[in-house]
Amino acid sequence: MVHAMVFAGGIGARMKSLDIPKQFIDVDGKPIIIRTLEHFSKHPEVEDIVISCIPDKIDYLWGLIEEHHITKVVSIVGGGANGHQSIHNGLVEVEKNSAPDDIVLICDGVRPMLSEKLISDCIETAREFETAVPVTPSIDSVLESPDGETCCKSLPRKQMFITQAPQGYTMRKIMWAHDEAEKRGITNPISSSELLIELGETVHIFQGIRENIKVTTPEDLQTLRSYFYYESFKNFAKEELKYDL
C-alpha cells in the first residue's frame, strides 16, 4: 500500500502573513494545501492520506476538505513544535494502518505544483531502494560561508542538488529513523532525508521537477499566483476567444 503523509503544522513566519498560515492562503479560488492534497487524492496508487496540522486549525481544515471534495483523507492529527515533530505525529498515525513494507510519501502542505509523474516516480523509487528523494541540479554556483559575511569555499556545482518533496520511504525505514532520532537526541532535522543522512544512512535521489516549488516566501506566492493567473487566462482564451496560446 501507498500512504501520503502531508504535514502542515507551521505558521509560515517567512511568508510574513500574520493573519493566516501560508498553507491556508487562497490562490485562484483554492487554499494552497487543498491544491497540494488534490495531487495525492487523484493519484491512483495512493490509498489514503494523513495530515498533521496546526491543532486549532483541524476543524477548519476538515471543512475545506469537505468543501473542495478531497477524498482519501482518513485522519488529521495535531502538529508538533517543529517540522520534524509534525512529521513524527503524522507517521505514528499512518503506522496504525500500515505494514513495514508499505510506502509512505512525506510532503509539506505547500507543494501545490506537484505532478502525477513525480508522485509515481517517487513510489517506484521507494519500492526499489526504500528511500526516494526528488532533487533538481543546482543551476547556481554555491559558496560556503561560516559566518554569513565571508566566503571560504566554493562547492562544485555539478555535485549540488536541491531537495524537493514528496520524499518516499518504506514504513520500516522511516520509523526506524524516527526511533533512532529519539534515542540519540536528534530533535529538529531539516528534512527526513537529512535525518537519515545524519544517522549514517544513504538516501537514493531521483530527478524532480523545477516547477515543484515550496511556497515559503512572498516571492514564491507571487510566482504561484502568476502561474494560475496565466492558466486561467489561457483557458479563457481557448474556450471563449477560440484562441490557443
C-alpha positions as CSV (number, residue, x, y, z in Angstrom):
1,M,0.0,0.0,0.0
2,V,1.0,3.6,-0.5
3,H,0.1,6.3,2.1
4,A,0.6,10.0,1.9
5,M,1.5,12.0,5.0
6,V,1.1,15.7,4.5
7,F,2.4,18.0,7.2
8,A,1.0,21.5,7.7
9,G,1.8,22.3,11.2
10,G,3.8,25.5,10.7
11,I,2.7,29.1,10.9
12,G,4.8,30.3,7.9
13,A,6.8,33.1,9.6
14,R,8.9,33.7,6.4
15,M,5.7,34.4,4.5
16,K,5.1,37.4,6.7
17,S,1.4,36.7,6.7
18,L,0.3,37.4,10.3
19,D,-3.4,36.7,9.8
20,I,-3.3,33.2,8.2
21,P,-0.8,30.4,8.0
22,K,0.7,30.1,4.5
23,Q,-0.9,26.7,3.8
24,F,-4.4,28.2,4.0
25,I,-3.7,31.2,1.8
26,D,-6.1,31.2,-1.2
27,V,-4.7,31.1,-4.7
28,D,-7.2,31.4,-7.6
29,G,-10.1,30.1,-5.6
30,K,-8.4,27.3,-3.6
31,P,-6.2,27.3,-0.5
32,I,-2.6,26.1,-1.1
33,I,-3.0,23.0,1.0
34,I,-6.1,21.9,-0.9
35,R,-4.1,22.2,-4.2
36,T,-1.4,20.0,-2.6
37,L,-3.9,17.4,-1.4
38,E,-5.6,17.2,-4.7
39,H,-2.5,15.6,-6.3
40,F,-2.4,12.8,-3.8
41,S,-6.2,12.4,-3.8
42,K,-6.3,11.9,-7.5
43,H,-3.3,9.6,-7.8
44,P,-4.4,6.0,-8.5
45,E,-1.7,4.4,-6.3
46,V,-2.2,6.5,-3.2
47,E,-4.5,4.6,-0.8
48,D,-5.1,7.1,1.9
49,I,-3.9,10.5,3.3
50,V,-3.0,11.5,6.8
51,I,-2.4,15.2,7.6
52,S,-0.5,16.7,10.5
53,C,-2.0,20.2,11.1
54,I,-1.9,23.1,13.5
55,P,-4.1,21.9,16.3
56,D,-6.5,24.8,16.3
57,K,-7.0,24.6,12.5
58,I,-8.0,20.9,12.4
59,D,-11.8,21.6,12.2
60,Y,-11.2,24.4,9.7
61,L,-9.2,22.0,7.5
62,W,-11.9,19.3,7.7
63,G,-14.3,22.0,6.4
64,L,-12.0,22.8,3.5
65,I,-11.6,19.2,2.6
66,E,-15.4,18.7,2.5
67,E,-15.9,21.9,0.6
68,H,-13.4,21.0,-2.1
69,H,-14.4,17.3,-2.3
70,I,-10.9,16.0,-1.3
71,T,-11.1,12.2,-1.0
72,K,-8.8,9.7,0.8
73,V,-8.1,11.8,3.9
74,V,-8.6,9.4,6.8
75,S,-7.2,11.3,9.7
76,I,-5.9,14.8,10.7
77,V,-3.7,14.9,13.8
78,G,-2.1,17.8,15.6
79,G,1.3,19.0,14.5
80,G,4.3,19.5,16.8
81,A,6.7,22.2,17.9
82,N,8.7,21.9,14.6
83,G,8.5,20.2,11.2
84,H,10.2,17.0,12.5
85,Q,7.7,16.6,15.3
86,S,4.8,17.3,13.0
87,I,6.1,14.6,10.6
88,H,6.5,12.2,13.5
89,N,3.0,12.7,14.8
90,G,1.7,12.0,11.3
91,L,3.8,8.9,10.8
92,V,2.6,7.5,14.1
93,E,-0.9,7.8,12.8
94,V,0.0,6.2,9.4
95,E,1.7,3.3,11.2
96,K,-1.7,2.3,12.8
97,N,-2.9,1.0,9.4
98,S,0.3,0.1,7.5
99,A,2.7,-2.7,7.1
100,P,6.5,-2.4,7.3
101,D,6.9,-2.7,3.5
102,D,4.2,-0.1,2.8
103,I,5.4,3.2,1.1
104,V,4.8,6.5,2.8
105,L,5.1,9.7,0.9
106,I,6.0,12.6,3.1
107,C,5.2,16.0,1.8
108,D,4.8,19.6,3.1
109,G,1.4,21.1,2.6
110,V,2.7,23.9,0.5
111,R,3.7,22.0,-2.7
112,P,0.8,22.8,-5.0
113,M,2.7,22.3,-8.2
114,L,3.2,18.5,-7.8
115,S,2.6,16.2,-10.8
116,E,1.3,12.7,-11.1
117,K,4.5,11.6,-12.7
118,L,6.6,12.9,-9.9
119,I,4.5,11.0,-7.3
120,S,4.7,7.8,-9.4
121,D,8.5,8.1,-9.8
122,C,8.7,8.6,-6.0
123,I,6.7,5.5,-5.3
124,E,8.6,3.4,-7.8
125,T,12.0,4.5,-6.5
126,A,11.0,4.0,-2.8
127,R,9.8,0.4,-3.6
128,E,13.2,-0.4,-5.2
129,F,15.5,1.4,-2.7
130,E,13.4,2.1,0.4
131,T,14.3,5.7,0.1
132,A,13.3,8.2,-2.6
133,V,14.2,11.9,-2.6
134,P,13.4,14.1,-5.6
135,V,16.1,16.6,-6.5
136,T,17.0,19.1,-9.1
137,P,20.5,20.1,-10.1
138,S,21.7,23.4,-8.8
139,I,21.8,26.0,-11.6
140,D,23.7,28.5,-9.5
141,S,27.2,28.5,-8.0
142,V,27.2,27.6,-4.3
143,L,29.5,29.2,-1.8
144,E,30.2,28.1,1.7
145,S,30.4,30.8,4.5
146,P,30.9,30.1,8.2
147,D,29.6,33.4,9.3
148,G,27.3,34.7,6.5
149,E,29.8,37.5,5.7
150,T,32.9,35.9,4.3
151,C,33.3,33.0,1.9
152,C,35.9,30.3,2.4
153,K,34.9,27.7,-0.1
154,S,33.3,27.2,-3.5
155,L,31.3,24.0,-3.8
156,P,31.3,22.0,-7.1
157,R,28.1,22.9,-8.7
158,K,27.8,19.6,-10.6
159,Q,27.6,17.8,-7.3
160,M,25.0,20.2,-5.7
161,F,21.3,19.3,-5.8
162,I,18.1,20.9,-4.4
163,T,15.9,18.6,-2.5
164,Q,12.1,18.5,-3.0
165,A,9.1,16.6,-1.8
166,P,7.3,14.2,-1.6
167,Q,10.0,12.0,-0.2
168,G,9.2,8.3,-0.2
169,Y,10.2,5.7,2.3
170,T,9.2,2.3,3.4
171,M,7.5,2.5,6.8
172,R,10.2,0.2,8.2
173,K,13.0,2.6,7.2
174,I,11.4,5.9,8.3
175,M,10.0,4.6,11.6
176,W,13.5,3.2,12.4
177,A,14.9,6.6,11.7
178,H,12.5,8.4,14.0
179,D,13.1,5.9,16.8
180,E,16.9,6.4,16.4
181,A,16.4,10.1,16.4
182,E,14.7,9.9,19.8
183,K,17.4,7.7,21.2
184,R,20.2,10.0,20.0
185,G,18.5,13.2,21.0
186,I,18.1,14.5,17.4
187,T,15.2,16.8,17.7
188,N,15.0,19.1,14.7
189,P,16.5,17.8,11.4
190,I,15.6,19.9,8.4
191,S,14.0,17.1,6.4
192,S,13.5,13.3,6.5
193,S,16.4,12.8,4.1
194,E,18.8,14.8,6.2
195,L,17.7,12.8,9.3
196,L,18.7,9.6,7.6
197,I,22.0,11.1,6.4
198,E,22.7,12.3,10.0
199,L,22.1,8.7,11.1
200,G,24.7,7.5,8.7
201,E,22.3,6.2,6.0
202,T,22.5,6.7,2.3
203,V,19.4,8.0,0.5
204,H,18.5,7.4,-3.1
205,I,17.8,10.5,-5.2
206,F,15.8,10.8,-8.5
207,Q,15.0,13.6,-10.9
208,G,12.4,16.1,-9.6
209,I,10.7,18.9,-11.5
210,R,11.7,22.6,-11.2
211,E,8.2,23.9,-11.1
212,N,7.6,21.9,-7.9
213,I,8.2,24.9,-5.7
214,K,7.7,25.0,-1.9
215,V,5.7,28.2,-1.2
216,T,7.7,29.7,1.6
217,T,8.2,33.5,0.9
218,P,6.1,36.3,-0.6
219,E,8.1,35.9,-3.8
220,D,7.0,32.2,-4.0
221,L,3.4,33.2,-3.6
222,Q,3.7,35.8,-6.3
223,T,5.2,33.1,-8.7
224,L,2.3,30.7,-7.8
225,R,-0.4,33.3,-8.4
226,S,1.2,34.3,-11.7
227,Y,1.1,30.7,-12.8
228,F,-2.5,30.2,-12.0
229,Y,-3.4,33.6,-13.5
230,Y,-1.8,32.6,-16.7
231,E,-3.5,29.2,-16.7
232,S,-6.9,30.8,-16.1
233,F,-6.3,33.3,-18.9
234,K,-5.1,30.5,-21.3
235,N,-8.3,28.5,-20.6
236,F,-10.4,31.6,-21.1
237,A,-8.7,32.4,-24.4
238,K,-9.2,28.9,-25.6
239,E,-12.8,28.5,-24.6
240,E,-14.2,32.0,-25.1
241,L,-12.0,33.6,-27.7
242,K,-11.3,30.3,-29.6
243,Y,-7.6,31.2,-29.4
244,D,-4.9,28.7,-28.4
245,L,-2.0,30.4,-26.6
